[in-house]
Amino acid sequence: MNFSFICLVSMPILDGVLVSIKNRFMKNVTQVRKETPDALDRLQLLLNKQALMLNENRAIPYVVFADGIYAGNPERKAKVAKIMMTFLNMVQKIINEGRTDGSIREDVVPSTAAIMFIGMIMPVAIISNLSDGLFDINEHLKNVWPVFDRCISTNS
């Protein structure tokens, strides 16, 4: 489902869009868990999957971060918050697993690293949209992953 039409839809449809976004986020996490047991590899794969998803569905950051989507609707705001917190918790779990297996430094705070993880892609998706795709998300991923890896990895 392409979410670019979001401004044209009614609020009940928007609730369905939120369910679809949640399912896509969770599907990406489930897939990377199946693809590799290594925490750092999982994080890199997840970053790439999230970038692809956001590139193909450019309205997702606007749905997730636009106050107008849930202003005056605390239930919808709670749904968006739950989607983001569930995703953050899943990323934190991967980071904790890496701390346990020794691939991620013990001094890394999982909640902080998870927010940094989201920060590597969500703002970039918005910038890419604003630049009409002139900003190269794939090039960004090539550059940002090694920096993040050096921040959290025991092998850096």
VOLUMDREN-331393 format. One record per residue (C-alpha): y, x negated, z; residue in three letters; residue number from 1. Coordinates in steps of 0.02 Angstrom, whole numbers, plus 32768, in hexadecimal, padded with zeros to 4 digits. Layout:
residues N
+------+------+------+------+------+
:   c2 :   c1 :   c3 : panu : gunu :
+------+------+------+------+------+
:    Y :    X :    Z :  ala :  NUM :
...
+------+------+------+------+------+
END
This chain:
residues 156
+------+------+------+------+------+
:   c2 :   c1 :   c3 : panu : gunu :
+------+------+------+------+------+
: 8000 : 8000 : 8000 :  met :    1 :
: 80A9 : 7FBB : 7FCE :  asn :    2 :
: 812A : 7FDF : 8055 :  phe :    3 :
: 81C3 : 7FC6 : 7FE6 :  ser :    4 :
: 81DF : 8080 : 7FDB :  phe :    5 :
: 81F9 : 8091 : 8098 :  ile :    6 :
: 82AD : 80CD : 808F :  cys :    7 :
: 8278 : 8164 : 8029 :  leu :    8 :
: 81EF : 81A5 : 809A :  val :    9 :
: 81F3 : 8225 : 8123 :  ser :   10 :
: 81D6 : 81F8 : 81D8 :  met :   11 :
: 8122 : 823C : 81E0 :  pro :   12 :
: 80F7 : 81CC : 814D :  ile :   13 :
: 814C : 813C : 81A6 :  leu :   14 :
: 80D1 : 8151 : 8235 :  asp :   15 :
: 8044 : 813C : 81B7 :  gly :   16 :
: 8098 : 80A0 : 8173 :  val :   17 :
: 809C : 8058 : 8223 :  leu :   18 :
: 7FE1 : 8077 : 8234 :  val :   19 :
: 7FC6 : 8020 : 818D :  ser :   20 :
: 802E : 7F89 : 81C4 :  ile :   21 :
: 7FCD : 7F7E : 8267 :  lys :   22 :
: 7F28 : 7F85 : 8208 :  asn :   23 :
: 7F5F : 7EFB : 8192 :  arg :   24 :
: 7F93 : 7E8A : 8221 :  phe :   25 :
: 7EEE : 7EA6 : 827B :  met :   26 :
: 7E88 : 7E91 : 81DC :  lys :   27 :
: 7ED7 : 7DE7 : 81BE :  asn :   28 :
: 7EAB : 7DAD : 826E :  val :   29 :
: 7DF9 : 7DF0 : 825F :  thr :   30 :
: 7DE2 : 7D98 : 81B8 :  gln :   31 :
: 7E1D : 7CEE : 81F6 :  val :   32 :
: 7DAA : 7CFD : 828D :  arg :   33 :
: 7D18 : 7D16 : 8216 :  lys :   34 :
: 7D4D : 7C89 : 81A1 :  glu :   35 :
: 7D54 : 7BFB : 821E :  thr :   36 :
: 7D32 : 7BD6 : 82D6 :  pro :   37 :
: 7DBE : 7B53 : 82E0 :  asp :   38 :
: 7E5D : 7B93 : 8334 :  ala :   39 :
: 7ED7 : 7B2A : 82CD :  leu :   40 :
: 7E81 : 7B5B : 822B :  asp :   41 :
: 7E88 : 7C11 : 8262 :  arg :   42 :
: 7F42 : 7C05 : 8282 :  leu :   43 :
: 7F63 : 7BB3 : 81DA :  gln :   44 :
: 7EFA : 7C34 : 817E :  leu :   45 :
: 7F50 : 7CC0 : 81DD :  leu :   46 :
: 7FFA : 7C7A : 81B1 :  leu :   47 :
: 7FCA : 7C79 : 80F9 :  asn :   48 :
: 7F80 : 7D29 : 8101 :  lys :   49 :
: 801A : 7D6E : 8159 :  gln :   50 :
: 808C : 7D1A : 80DA :  ala :   51 :
: 8029 : 7D64 : 8049 :  leu :   52 :
: 802B : 7E10 : 809A :  met :   53 :
: 80E7 : 7E08 : 80BA :  leu :   54 :
: 810A : 7DC6 : 800C :  asn :   55 :
: 80A7 : 7E56 : 7FBF :  glu :   56 :
: 80F2 : 7ED8 : 8034 :  asn :   57 :
: 81A6 : 7EA4 : 8045 :  arg :   58 :
: 81DE : 7F37 : 80AF :  ala :   59 :
: 816E : 7F0B : 8144 :  ile :   60 :
: 81EF : 7E9D : 819D :  pro :   61 :
: 8271 : 7F26 : 8187 :  tyr :   62 :
: 81FC : 7FAA : 81CE :  val :   63 :
: 81CC : 7F3C : 8261 :  val :   64 :
: 827A : 7EFD : 828B :  phe :   65 :
: 82F2 : 7F87 : 8254 :  ala :   66 :
: 833B : 7FEB : 82E4 :  asp :   67 :
: 835C : 807B : 826D :  gly :   68 :
: 82A2 : 8094 : 8254 :  ile :   69 :
: 8286 : 80C2 : 8309 :  tyr :   70 :
: 8334 : 80EA : 834D :  ala :   71 :
: 832D : 8189 : 83B2 :  gly :   72 :
: 8270 : 8188 : 83AC :  asn :   73 :
: 822A : 812C : 8443 :  pro :   74 :
: 8178 : 8157 : 8410 :  glu :   75 :
: 818C : 8100 : 8368 :  arg :   76 :
: 81E4 : 806D : 83BB :  lys :   77 :
: 8150 : 805E : 8432 :  ala :   78 :
: 80D9 : 805E : 839C :  lys :   79 :
: 8138 : 7FD0 : 8349 :  val :   80 :
: 813D : 7F70 : 83EE :  ala :   81 :
: 8082 : 7F8A : 8405 :  lys :   82 :
: 805D : 7F49 : 8355 :  ile :   83 :
: 80C3 : 7EAC : 8374 :  met :   84 :
: 807F : 7E90 : 8424 :  met :   85 :
: 7FCB : 7EA9 : 83EA :  thr :   86 :
: 7FE5 : 7E2B : 835F :  phe :   87 :
: 803A : 7DB0 : 83D5 :  leu :   88 :
: 7FAA : 7DC3 : 8450 :  asn :   89 :
: 7F2B : 7DA0 : 83C7 :  met :   90 :
: 7F89 : 7D03 : 8394 :  val :   91 :
: 7F94 : 7CD0 : 844C :  gln :   92 :
: 7ED8 : 7CE7 : 845B :  lys :   93 :
: 7EBA : 7C6F : 83C9 :  ile :   94 :
: 7F31 : 7BF2 : 841A :  ile :   95 :
: 7ED8 : 7C02 : 84C1 :  asn :   96 :
: 7E31 : 7BE4 : 846A :  glu :   97 :
: 7E7A : 7B46 : 841F :  gly :   98 :
: 7EB5 : 7B0E : 84CB :  arg :   99 :
: 7E06 : 7B2D : 850F :  thr :  100 :
: 7DAF : 7ACE : 8483 :  asp :  101 :
: 7E2D : 7A3F : 848D :  gly :  102 :
: 7E7A : 7A52 : 83E0 :  ser :  103 :
: 7F1E : 7A97 : 8426 :  ile :  104 :
: 7F7D : 7A3D : 84AE :  arg :  105 :
: 7F6A : 7A82 : 855E :  glu :  106 :
: 8026 : 7A80 : 857B :  asp :  107 :
: 8044 : 7AFA : 84EB :  val :  108 :
: 807B : 7BA3 : 852F :  val :  109 :
: 8017 : 7C22 : 84C9 :  pro :  110 :
: 809D : 7CAA : 84CD :  ser :  111 :
: 8123 : 7C32 : 8492 :  thr :  112 :
: 80B5 : 7BE8 : 840A :  ala :  113 :
: 8088 : 7C98 : 83CE :  ala :  114 :
: 8140 : 7CC6 : 83BD :  ile :  115 :
: 815E : 7C22 : 8361 :  met :  116 :
: 80CD : 7C51 : 82EF :  phe :  117 :
: 811D : 7CF7 : 82C2 :  ile :  118 :
: 81C3 : 7C9E : 82AC :  gly :  119 :
: 8178 : 7C31 : 8225 :  met :  120 :
: 815F : 7CC7 : 81B2 :  ile :  121 :
: 81BE : 7D67 : 81DD :  met :  122 :
: 826F : 7D23 : 81C3 :  pro :  123 :
: 8235 : 7CC9 : 8126 :  val :  124 :
: 81F4 : 7D6D : 80DE :  ala :  125 :
: 829F : 7DBA : 80FA :  ile :  126 :
: 82F8 : 7D23 : 80AC :  ile :  127 :
: 8283 : 7D2B : 8017 :  ser :  128 :
: 82AC : 7DE4 : 8001 :  asn :  129 :
: 8367 : 7DC5 : 800D :  leu :  130 :
: 835E : 7D39 : 7F8D :  ser :  131 :
: 82F8 : 7DA8 : 7F17 :  asp :  132 :
: 8265 : 7D33 : 7F27 :  gly :  133 :
: 82C7 : 7C94 : 7F02 :  leu :  134 :
: 8294 : 7C4D : 7FAB :  phe :  135 :
: 81E3 : 7C0B : 7F96 :  asp :  136 :
: 8177 : 7C49 : 8025 :  ile :  137 :
: 80E4 : 7BDD : 7FEE :  asn :  138 :
: 814E : 7B3F : 7FF0 :  glu :  139 :
: 818E : 7B71 : 809C :  his :  140 :
: 80DB : 7B83 : 80DB :  leu :  141 :
: 80B0 : 7AD5 : 809C :  lys :  142 :
: 8142 : 7A8F : 80FE :  asn :  143 :
: 813E : 7AF8 : 819C :  val :  144 :
: 8085 : 7AEF : 81C5 :  trp :  145 :
: 8080 : 7A31 : 81E2 :  pro :  146 :
: 8115 : 7A41 : 8258 :  val :  147 :
: 80C3 : 7ACB : 82BD :  phe :  148 :
: 801D : 7A6E : 82BD :  asp :  149 :
: 8072 : 79D1 : 8302 :  arg :  150 :
: 80C3 : 7A3A : 838B :  cys :  151 :
: 8020 : 7A84 : 83CD :  ile :  152 :
: 7F8F : 7A17 : 8394 :  ser :  153 :
: 7F3B : 7992 : 83FE :  thr :  154 :
: 7F1F : 792B : 8361 :  asn :  155 :
: 7FD7 : 7914 : 8336 :  ser :  156 :
+------+------+------+------+------+
END
